[in-house]
Every structure is written in C-alpha cells, then in structure tokens.
Amino acid sequence: MIQHLPFPNERIAVVSITRHGIALAGKVVAALPGAHLFAPEKFRAEAEAAAPGVASCYSGKTGDQIPALFANFDGIVAIVSLGALVRLIAPHLKDKEQDPGVVVVDEAGRFAIPMLSGHLGGANALAGILAANLGATPVLTTASDSRQTLGVDLLGRELGWTFEASHDEVVKASAAVVNDEPVALVQEAGSPDWWPRHANGRSGPVPANIKRFSRLEDVNLDAVAAVLWISHRTLPPQLAPRLAGRLVTYRPPVEQGV
C-alpha cells in the first residue's frame, strides 16, 4: 500500500536554451518563489539579468543536465519545443510517482503544456499558475481536468489530505470517474470545501455519477464501481473483501476532522 502525500511543487527548475526564451524565463522565475533558472553558458549575461541570484549556467549539452534536474527538483518548466523535450527526457523516465512534473512553455508565452506527471507531479497545477501569471493558455489533456470532473489522485491535496491506495486501485477508481460509472464518495472527516478547491477549482456541480454518503456502511457496494472514502477510521474488516481493488482512502489532518 502506497501512502501519497500532497505534492508541494516548491523546487522548480526553469530551463531555457535561447536568448528570447531566457527573457520569458525571467518572468516564469518571478512567478514561482524558489524557482531557479538554468541556461547555456553562452547566455550567462542574459540569464543573470533575467533571474538575478538564481541563475546557473552549464557547458555542454542540455540533455546532460536532465539527470540532475530530475533528481533535485519537484517540477521543471522548459521553454523548449515539445518535441525536443520529449527526446531529452525520454531516457530518464521512471514512473508517475517518481518523475517530476514537467511543463513546456512556448517562447511567445502563449501556451503552458503539462507533458509529464500532470497529477501527482503537479504539472497541471503548475501550468495553471503559469497561465495566470503569463496570460498563457493551459493545455490540459488529462481526462479529469479536460472534463472538469474529479481527479482521484488530487482529491483534498490542497487541504493537506493524503491518500492510501495501490496503483491499480487508483487506476480503477479514476477510470470509473471519467467513464461516468457509479462512484460512491463517503465523507466522514475533513473539510467539506474540497470541490471548489479541487484541482485549481471546480465551478460546476459535482458530477452526477459521484454519489455522496456520510457513512461507509450506507453504501450499496454492489451498485458502485469504486468507493472514495474520506475518513480517520480503520476499514471495518467485514467490508475489506467486498472493497478489494476498488477503494481509495483519504486521510485529512486530524484537526480537520468532522
């Protein structure tokens, strides 16, 4: 069982390899406290002017910097073409629970495209921040975000909730949500303000296929494809076999308990 913690996205590397891109990178760094700019040595003057005190310059190939960036940063904003970045990072990918969130921004600052770890890595949220600060359009391709439905691996993250589930359980529950299958959302603890604060904010109603309950025991388990359980309780032993493979448990901070 994996315990997933809220992803802070505090350590951000901003990478640009052209003179014009570095000018935009300065705006990106200004919008992200704690961000650090990386640029080729030949553009040192431009980089230091764009991001005073938080610019590092490297010699050699940009691709050679990727292992260190992946190891030391939670998120990467690359002002590089999408195709070029795919080729640069492909040899270093592991899995969605380890890879940093990666967002590509075009040199004109018109689009912010999450290309890796949109949910757990925070790339979708990072694209939203960049869009707001640069006037860019976030290009979200994850099903839950494009359809403005619930992201199983994001629920309660902004409120400090953690979740407990296997990879397969998250996949099964996520598929049930986006495919409009019946899903039970049981809230026994935590702030009720999770929907408007979910995944950069949701303005519409909770999707009709997600039925809300106040107690796990009230759910007809034969009638739902997955259960999202927000609680401080231990799973009742008699329910464990019936929920195997389709339960995601969320743990709010105790002070949020209801």
C-alpha positions, -999 to 999 in steps of 0.1 A, spaced: 0 0 0 14 34 -10 7 65 11 6 95 -12 14 129 3 4 163 -10 29 174 -36 43 209 -27 60 217 -61 83 241 -43 116 232 -60 112 243 -96 138 244 -124 132 267 -153 152 257 -184 157 278 -214 182 274 -243 176 305 -264 181 343 -258 144 351 -263 134 322 -242 156 334 -213 138 367 -213 105 348 -208 122 325 -182 128 356 -160 90 361 -158 85 325 -150 110 326 -122 94 357 -108 60 339 -107 74 309 -89 90 316 -55 120 293 -51 124 287 -88 159 285 -104 169 293 -139 192 270 -160 207 282 -193 237 275 -215 269 292 -206 269 313 -238 239 331 -224 252 338 -189 248 375 -191 212 372 -203 204 346 -176 218 366 -147 200 397 -159 167 377 -162 170 359 -128 195 377 -106 209 355 -79 190 324 -91 206 316 -124 230 288 -132 247 282 -165 261 250 -179 285 240 -205 279 211 -229 246 196 -239 213 204 -223 204 167 -223 233 161 -200 216 182 -173 184 162 -172 195 135 -146 204 162 -121 173 182 -127 151 151 -123 169 142 -91 169 177 -74 137 194 -85 100 187 -80 90 204 -112 105 216 -144 94 244 -167 111 241 -201 109 269 -226 118 244 -253 99 228 -282 77 200 -270 93 175 -294 128 184 -284 119 180 -247 103 146 -253 136 134 -267 156 149 -239 137 134 -210 126 101 -225 157 81 -214 152 92 -178 115 85 -172 107 61 -143 71 63 -132 44 88 -122 52 85 -85 88 95 -90 90 117 -121 88 155 -116 60 175 -131 72 189 -164 56 218 -182 65 231 -217 60 268 -225 65 282 -260 88 312 -265 59 336 -270 44 326 -237 11 317 -253 7 281 -241 16 262 -209 15 224 -217 19 198 -189 37 169 -205 47 147 -176 32 139 -142 2 162 -146 -15 150 -114 9 135 -88 38 156 -101 18 187 -101 24 197 -137 -13 206 -143 -13 229 -112 20 244 -123 6 251 -158 -24 269 -141 0 291 -122 19 300 -153 -12 307 -172 -24 331 -146 9 349 -144 19 349 -181 -15 353 -197 -10 319 -213 -35 292 -221 -30 260 -201 -33 229 -224 -46 202 -201 -51 167 -217 -58 146 -186 -93 134 -188 -104 146 -154 -91 181 -160 -103 185 -195 -138 174 -185 -137 192 -151 -145 161 -132 -129 147 -101 -92 137 -101 -89 107 -78 -52 113 -71 -59 150 -64 -88 150 -41 -81 170 -10 -45 177 -19 -49 215 -14 -64 208 20 -34 187 31 -51 153 27 -31 122 19 -45 91 2 -39 54 6 -43 31 -24 -24 8 -47 -16 20 -83 -42 -4 -96 -69 9 -72 -62 45 -83 -64 35 -120 -97 16 -115 -113 44 -95 -101 71 -120 -115 51 -149 -148 48 -131 -150 85 -126 -141 96 -161 -163 69 -177 -194 80 -158 -197 48 -138 -214 50 -104 -189 60 -77 -196 65 -40 -178 93 -22 -181 88 15 -171 118 37 -167 110 74 -140 136 81 -122 166 67 -133 199 54 -164 199 32 -148 226 10 -129 201 -12 -148 206 -45 -144 243 -52 -107 240 -42 -101 208 -62 -75 208 -90 -73 246 -94 -110 250 -87 -142 234 -100 -171 258 -107 -197 233 -118 -216 208 -97 -201 175 -85 -205 151 -115 -238 132 -114 -221 98 -113 -205 106 -80 -229 99 -52 -222 113 -17 -226 95 16 -218 103 52 -211 67 63 -193 39 46 -219 14 58 -247 33 40 -232 25 6 -247 -3 -15 -214 -18 -26 -230 -39 -53 -242 -8 -70 -209 11 -74 -177 6 -94 -155 24 -69 -155 40 -34 -137 71 -24 -136 71 14 -126 102 34 -122 91 70 -100 87 100 -113 52 107 -97 19 100 -116 -1 73 -141 -24 90 -128 -60 85 -161 -73 72 -160 -47 43 -124 -53 32 -131 -83 9 -160 -65 -8 -140 -34 -14 -108 -51 -26 -94 -34 -57 -118 -5 -58 -113 16 -26 -93 48 -23 -90 61 13 -83 97 20 -68 109 53 -74 146 63 -54 162 90 -69 153 124 -77 190 131 -100 190 101 -120 161 114 -158 163 115 
